[in-house]
Amino acid sequence: MQTLLILGGGTAGTMAANKLRRELDPDAWSVTVIDKSETHLYQPGLLFVPFGVYEPERLTRPGRDVLDGGIELIVAEVAEVEPNKDRVLLADGRPVAYDVLIVATGTAPRPAETPGLDGPLWYRDAFDFYTLEGATALRDRLATWDGGRLVVFLAESVFKCPVAPLEFAFLADSFFEARGIRDRVEITYVTPLSGAFTKPKAGAFLGGLMDEKGIAVVPDFYAERVDAERKTLVAYDEREVPFDLLVAVPVNMGADLVGASGMGDADDLNYVPTDRHTLRSRDHDNVFVIGDATNLPTSKAGSVAHFEAEILTENVLHWIAGEPLAAEFDGHANCFIETGHGKAALIDFNYDTEPLPGDFPLPVLGPMRLLKETRTNHLGKLAFEWIYWHRLLSGKPLPVSTEMSMLGKRLDAAPA
Ligand SMILES: Cc1cc2nc3c(=O)[nH]c(=O)nc-3n(C[C@H](O)[C@H](O)[C@H](O)COP(=O)(O)OP(=O)(O)OC[C@H]3O[C@@H](n4cnc5c(N)ncnc54)[C@H](O)[C@@H]3O)c2cc1C
């Protein structure tokens, strides 16, 4: 019996496990997932917790329940991979051997990387919403906050779901308006990027929405520290942004086990060097990488993990059969962007094509609109929760092609 071992039972690891369990002969291959948590978290729902739209309990299910019955789940922390011995070591010292390894350990917020952020203000006047604890603590604080300077702050330029902090700022605008205190809240978006978003067309569209909603953007801000006493963000160039309430996306880093195993890339953020088209590790033949754990230049997002899972499944099967790998992953990402007031926008892009305006998935018919705020897009975002639990995690086909399509996209149009 040979072993396919998957590190991480989050979005990517669960999809890969379920898909490959269906494809591999159960008499020849065992499939094992190791995750340090016994609970699976629907992370996109974290966005709605601070505003009281979703209860925290709604976002979690036992990890065992989202895995096919033929998959073994080990709940344990992985300390290290020994790629030259084809085995991993758990934190309690137990070895687990593999024939093929998939690294799907994601990325996580590290508030301690920014001096002062997780000091005395943490979960009092400074919060994240990328964890269940943070989103819940922020909900409680927002419920009684009666206004002042709200600063949404990105500690780094690479982090999961790059649109989530923009969505947070837009939803905050609508939330305070609904509470009748919008005129008492000053919202500022502080980012190391040169604007609201990286790519020109999406940047112009999202920057325009920021202006419309009265959200100030402070670009090119590389934070050195949080001065907790003065409740002020301080940049390396000595610019300062004072706040009453800070909502941070802390530095995101891949799992420590990646660095501890010498498998990380040069920037020490613990992302695994991965072939951008085949999803195989650049350093080890029988190791594949999926989801936020890769160092690929596309978004760290569940949609990306979904498209990757199709190609990774194919390539693991090719590798086992001794066939050449298919070099097919194009960096496809597809993300709804909540813009508040019951509307959302949508972006669809890949390594080579920036988010463009247009219709999705069909020209004219849509029903979704790209780089445009619509009610249908918002309903699509809400429907994604059901799709996640019932179709996506189980690896069932979805009506969105793995490869990005130019159908419906308008190259020369300006965003609406
Ligand atoms: C607020 C928020 C909103 C988001 N919204 C969207 C959205 O609208 N659309 C979208 O596509 N994406 C969204 N995302 C991003 C999406 O959730 C992630 O990109 C996706 O979960 C990545 O999947 P993954 O499996 O790579 O990582 P994860 O789902 O994070 O899973 C990693 C797993 O590895 C486990 N692990 C880590 N280290 C170890 C270890 N040492 N030992 C054992 N187990 C370990 C963890 O416990 C975890 O279960 C959002 C994320 C956040 C935080």
PDBQT file of the ligand as one rigid body, heavy atoms in Angstrom, charges set to zero:
ROOT
HETATM    1  C1  LIG A 501     -11.507  37.233   6.098  1.00  0.00    +0.000 C 
HETATM    2  C2  LIG A 501     -11.245  36.335   4.923  1.00  0.00    +0.000 A 
HETATM    3  C3  LIG A 501     -12.093  36.402   3.825  1.00  0.00    +0.000 A 
HETATM    4  C4  LIG A 501     -11.854  35.586   2.724  1.00  0.00    +0.000 A 
HETATM    5  N1  LIG A 501     -12.713  35.660   1.661  1.00  0.00    +0.000 NA
HETATM    6  C5  LIG A 501     -12.501  34.891   0.575  1.00  0.00    +0.000 A 
HETATM    7  C6  LIG A 501     -13.401  34.924  -0.534  1.00  0.00    +0.000 A 
HETATM    8  O1  LIG A 501     -14.414  35.628  -0.514  1.00  0.00    +0.000 OA
HETATM    9  N2  LIG A 501     -13.117  34.154  -1.615  1.00  0.00    +0.000 N 
HETATM   10  C7  LIG A 501     -12.000  33.361  -1.666  1.00  0.00    +0.000 A 
HETATM   11  O2  LIG A 501     -11.783  32.682  -2.677  1.00  0.00    +0.000 OA
HETATM   12  N3  LIG A 501     -11.129  33.294  -0.614  1.00  0.00    +0.000 NA
HETATM   13  C8  LIG A 501     -11.356  34.032   0.494  1.00  0.00    +0.000 A 
HETATM   14  N4  LIG A 501     -10.497  33.958   1.567  1.00  0.00    +0.000 N 
HETATM   15  C9  LIG A 501      -9.240  33.203   1.436  1.00  0.00    +0.000 C 
HETATM   16  C10 LIG A 501      -9.426  31.714   1.631  1.00  0.00    +0.000 C 
HETATM   17  O3  LIG A 501     -10.107  31.437   2.823  1.00  0.00    +0.000 OA
HETATM   18  C11 LIG A 501      -8.040  31.052   1.653  1.00  0.00    +0.000 C 
HETATM   19  O4  LIG A 501      -7.312  31.486   0.533  1.00  0.00    +0.000 OA
HETATM   20  C12 LIG A 501      -8.173  29.540   1.619  1.00  0.00    +0.000 C 
HETATM   21  O5  LIG A 501      -8.716  29.099   2.829  1.00  0.00    +0.000 OA
HETATM   22  C13 LIG A 501      -6.811  28.893   1.360  1.00  0.00    +0.000 C 
HETATM   23  O6  LIG A 501      -6.889  27.522   1.564  1.00  0.00    +0.000 OA
HETATM   24  P1  LIG A 501      -5.620  26.721   2.132  1.00  0.00    +0.000 P 
HETATM   25  O7  LIG A 501      -6.084  25.327   2.270  1.00  0.00    +0.000 OA
HETATM   26  O8  LIG A 501      -4.435  27.027   1.316  1.00  0.00    +0.000 OA
HETATM   27  O9  LIG A 501      -5.356  27.340   3.565  1.00  0.00    +0.000 OA
HETATM   28  P2  LIG A 501      -6.285  27.177   4.845  1.00  0.00    +0.000 P 
HETATM   29  O10 LIG A 501      -7.706  27.025   4.431  1.00  0.00    +0.000 OA
HETATM   30  O11 LIG A 501      -5.936  28.313   5.739  1.00  0.00    +0.000 OA
HETATM   31  O12 LIG A 501      -5.840  25.793   5.488  1.00  0.00    +0.000 OA
HETATM   32  C14 LIG A 501      -4.567  25.558   6.006  1.00  0.00    +0.000 C 
HETATM   33  C15 LIG A 501      -4.700  24.421   7.022  1.00  0.00    +0.000 C 
HETATM   34  O13 LIG A 501      -3.397  23.992   7.412  1.00  0.00    +0.000 OA
HETATM   35  C16 LIG A 501      -3.433  23.696   8.789  1.00  0.00    +0.000 C 
HETATM   36  N5  LIG A 501      -2.065  23.788   9.307  1.00  0.00    +0.000 N 
HETATM   37  C17 LIG A 501      -1.237  24.862   9.247  1.00  0.00    +0.000 A 
HETATM   38  N6  LIG A 501      -0.060  24.579   9.829  1.00  0.00    +0.000 NA
HETATM   39  C18 LIG A 501      -0.142  23.300  10.260  1.00  0.00    +0.000 A 
HETATM   40  C19 LIG A 501       0.758  22.432  10.964  1.00  0.00    +0.000 A 
HETATM   41  N7  LIG A 501       1.988  22.823  11.320  1.00  0.00    +0.000 N 
HETATM   42  N8  LIG A 501       0.328  21.192  11.252  1.00  0.00    +0.000 NA
HETATM   43  C20 LIG A 501      -0.921  20.765  10.903  1.00  0.00    +0.000 A 
HETATM   44  N9  LIG A 501      -1.794  21.540  10.260  1.00  0.00    +0.000 NA
HETATM   45  C21 LIG A 501      -1.413  22.787   9.931  1.00  0.00    +0.000 A 
HETATM   46  C22 LIG A 501      -4.375  24.736   9.369  1.00  0.00    +0.000 C 
HETATM   47  O14 LIG A 501      -4.905  24.306  10.613  1.00  0.00    +0.000 OA
HETATM   48  C23 LIG A 501      -5.426  24.859   8.280  1.00  0.00    +0.000 C 
HETATM   49  O15 LIG A 501      -6.537  23.994   8.508  1.00  0.00    +0.000 OA
HETATM   50  C24 LIG A 501     -10.733  34.719   2.712  1.00  0.00    +0.000 A 
HETATM   51  C25 LIG A 501      -9.896  34.641   3.830  1.00  0.00    +0.000 A 
HETATM   52  C26 LIG A 501     -10.156  35.437   4.931  1.00  0.00    +0.000 A 
HETATM   53  C27 LIG A 501      -9.241  35.334   6.127  1.00  0.00    +0.000 C 
ENDROOT
TORSDOF 0
